Amino acid sequence: MSPTPDDLAPERSLAEINADIRCLFARAEGRLTDTERVRHAALLQEWATAVRASVVPAA
């Protein structure tokens, strides 16, 4: 069974994910701890998934 667009839709918007990334760096004053780096990597993965889900295939 192929995934439907609803299956591929991100749980959060790109704007929400981007805001989390910005807040992470603002709180850390630009210097991330190891734990914050792990969180940042997870946010980047979530952001990339959301970007891929937002791409509309060409006709």
N, C-alpha and C positions, 0 to 999 in steps of 0.2 A: 504494500500500500504506500503510495507517495505522500509526502508531507503536504499539508494544505498551507496556504498563506498564514492561517491562524497558528499553525504549529511552529512556523518560522518567526513569528512576530516577537520582538523583544519584550521583556516584561516592563522595561523602563525606557523612556525616551532618550534620545541622544543628549538633549539639553540637561536632563536630570543626571545622567552619567557624567557629563562634562562638568556640571556644578560640583559633583562629588570629588572629581579629580582636582579641580581648582581649590576647593576647601581643604583637601588633604595637603596640598602644597602650602597654602596660606597658614594653616596651623603649624606646619613643620618649618615654616620660614625658609623653604627651599631646600632643606636638608632632611632627607628621609631616613628613618631608622630601618633596620632590617624588617621589622613587622610592617612598617608603612610601605616599604618597597614591595612586599608581598601583596598588600592591599592595592597598591598602584598597578601592579601587573594584572591582578584580577579585574580591576576597573578597565584597563586597556583592552583586555580580552572581551569584556562585556560590551565595550564601546565598538570594537571591531565587529562583533556579532550583530549589533544594532545597525551599523553602517551597511553590512551585507544584506540585512533584512530590508533595508530601506531602498535598495537599488531596484529600479523597475527595468525588467528585461526589454530590450529593443523589439520592436514589432517585426 
